[in-house]
Amino acid sequence: MSDSPAPLADPHIAFDPAVGRRDVVVLGSTGSIGTQAIDLVLRNPDRFRVTALSAAGGRVELLAEQARRLRVRTVAVAREDAVPALREALTAQYGGEPLPEILAGPEAATELAASPCHTVLNGITGSIGLAPTLAALTAGRTLALANKESLIVGGPLVKAIAKPGQIIPVDSEHAALFQALAAGKRADVRKLVVTASGGPFRGRTRDELADVTPADALAHPTWAMGPVITVNSATLVNKGLEVIEAHLLYDIPFSRIEVVVHPQSFVHSMVEFTDGSTLAQATPPDMRGPIAIGLGWPERVPDAAPAFDWTKASTWEFFPLDHDAFPAVGLARHVGELGGTAPAVFNAANEECVDAFLAGRLPFSGIMETVTEVVTEHGTPAAGTSLTVSDVLEAETWARARARELAVNATAEAHA
């Protein structure tokens, strides 16, 4: 293991250890990660300053309010048709003061990711976050990565340009592994243990999942997240993606990355060392802690998130994963080992199936059945070392079209 490449996320490497206020660009500022990051920044103005914001364009009033409170230089929206409403909202917020620069279009977030700053927080949802991830790394920025999809679909592309330690993971599980790994040498790591809440359907059999509804799937027991991520947590696709991400971030073989169900979501992940010791990182479920690690490392941000009250009794449980009821993790390992465009196909097909499920066009069990069929049809991809952005986009386009076709066929058969 000592001969393995340097990990992308290495807590022993401080990309810029200087203490002082850091300029931050927030991508996906109106989403769950973005809004919590801004809350953290506003509570710590001596540590962080946001210089630019980007969002899809569906919540321009919130984006304008964020821009005014943070006094940013630039605001970007992916949807060009959102610019008039954004300009109107900014005018209302600024009350006659000069407005920030406005960028618009699908490349706007990528342009911001390369702009002058210390850290880029990529909180965009979906594989559209790949281009900003590559832009931030190429520009030499520290990347606080909450957009796991960009690493999943473009792993070889990211690994080719990222410097060791340049990526600080913001997922709660990977922030936990990142912190636990700081306690030992990489050569002494035996296993990574990624925890899963089990979602709203923990304990159900495959047959018992046949008739669950979108409302059932969106009722996550411990985390408040967006609809796509919440459904991914219900299928455990999210955990499968995290296994691939852990492999890419830390260069640990898939055979030494384990998933365990932990319903309380207190322990976010663990590292087992060769001497038998296991180090766990634990906090109450709250994403502001991982965000603070992403923005502040190697410094810690005081009171970033709530701590445990150790005067109160509590019970922490751990269970093995039911691979029959939740095959997503096994399929994710398979596509991760295949490499190339296989992870992109897996992710894109899943996104289409989740949309179909939420719209009532596909049953819950049909999500993984359809994703599995798309992955199988895709077959074994070419070696990932020659992967290009064009390859990724082409594979995603095919996977989305095929998943939609299969979902339509499944609906037709159900009503036949």
MOTA-V759682 format. One record per pair of residues at least 24 apart in sequence whose ideal C-beta (glycine too) atoms are under 7 Angstrom apart, sorted by the first residue. I is the first residue (numbers start at 0). J is the second residue. Records with the same first field share a line. If there is no record, write none. Layout:
I->J + J
This chain:
0->185 + 186
1->186
3->250
4->250
5->163
6->163 + 185 + 248 + 249 + 250
7->158 + 161 + 166 + 247 + 248
8->166 + 167 + 168 + 173 + 177 + 248 + 249
9->163 + 164
10->177 + 178 + 180 + 181
11->181
12->163 + 164
13->297
14->141 + 164 + 165
15->117 + 141
16->297
18->298
20->45 + 46 + 47 + 48
21->46 + 47 + 117 + 118 + 294
22->48 + 50 + 116 + 117
23->47 + 48 + 49 + 50 + 116 + 117 + 118 + 120 + 294
24->50 + 51 + 111 + 112 + 114 + 116 + 119
25->49 + 52 + 120 + 122
26->53 + 108 + 111 + 112 + 119 + 120 + 121 + 122 + 123 + 131
27->53 + 54 + 122 + 123 + 124
28->52 + 53 + 54 + 62 + 65
29->54 + 58 + 61 + 62
30->122 + 124 + 225
31->224 + 225
32->122 + 145 + 169 + 286 + 290
33->122
35->286 + 287 + 290
36->120 + 122 + 290
37->65 + 69
38->287
39->287 + 290 + 291 + 300 + 303
41->68
43->300
46->295 + 300
47->294
50->116
51->111 + 114
53->107 + 108 + 111
56->81
59->84 + 85 + 88
60->88
63->88 + 89 + 92
64->92
66->99
67->92 + 93
71->99
72->99 + 100
73->99 + 100 + 102 + 111
74->99 + 101
75->102 + 103 + 107 + 108 + 111
76->103 + 107
77->105 + 107 + 108
79->103 + 104
109->134
113->137 + 138
116->140
117->141
118->143 + 294
119->143
120->145 + 293 + 294
121->145 + 146 + 149
122->146
124->225 + 227
125->350
126->152 + 343 + 346 + 347 + 395
129->153 + 391
132->157
133->157 + 160
136->160 + 161 + 165
141->165 + 167
142->166 + 167
143->167 + 169 + 293 + 294
144->168 + 169
145->169 + 170
147->240 + 241 + 244
148->346
150->244 + 247
151->240 + 243 + 244 + 342 + 346
152->342 + 343 + 346 + 391 + 395
153->391
154->247 + 342
155->383 + 384 + 386
156->386 + 388
158->247
166->248
167->292 + 293 + 296
168->248
169->289 + 290 + 293
170->241 + 289
171->267 + 286 + 289
172->241 + 267 + 268
173->241 + 244 + 245 + 248
174->289 + 292
175->267 + 268 + 280
176->245 + 249 + 268 + 270
177->292
178->280 + 292
179->269 + 270 + 278 + 279 + 280
180->249 + 270
182->278
183->272
187->272 + 273
188->251 + 270 + 272
189->255 + 271 + 272 + 273
190->255 + 257 + 271
191->245 + 249 + 251 + 255 + 256 + 270
192->257 + 259 + 268 + 269 + 271
193->238 + 241 + 242 + 245 + 256 + 258 + 268
194->259 + 261 + 266 + 267 + 268
195->235 + 238 + 258 + 260 + 261 + 320
196->220 + 221 + 222 + 232 + 261 + 262 + 264
197->260 + 262
198->232 + 233 + 235
199->233
200->233
201->260 + 262
203->324
204->324
205->323 + 324
208->324 + 363 + 364
209->362 + 364
211->363
213->356 + 357
216->363
221->264 + 284
222->264 + 284
226->357
227->350 + 353
230->353 + 356 + 357
231->353
234->325 + 327 + 366 + 367
235->325 + 327 + 328
236->327 + 349
238->328
239->327 + 328 + 330 + 331
240->331 + 346
242->328 + 331 + 332 + 335
243->331 + 335 + 342
246->335
253->332 + 335 + 336
258->320 + 328
259->317 + 319 + 320
260->317 + 318 + 320
261->316 + 317
262->316
263->315 + 316
265->315
266->315
282->306
283->307
326->367
327->367
330->371 + 374
334->374
337->379 + 380
338->380 + 383
339->380 + 381 + 382 + 383 + 386
340->380 + 386 + 390 + 391 + 394
341->374 + 377 + 380
343->391 + 394 + 395
344->373 + 374 + 377 + 394 + 398
345->370 + 374
347->395 + 398 + 399
348->373 + 374 + 398 + 402
351->399 + 402 + 403
352->402 + 406
355->406
360->406 + 410
361->406 + 409 + 410
365->409
369->402 + 405 + 406 + 409
372->405
373->398 + 401 + 402 + 405
376->401
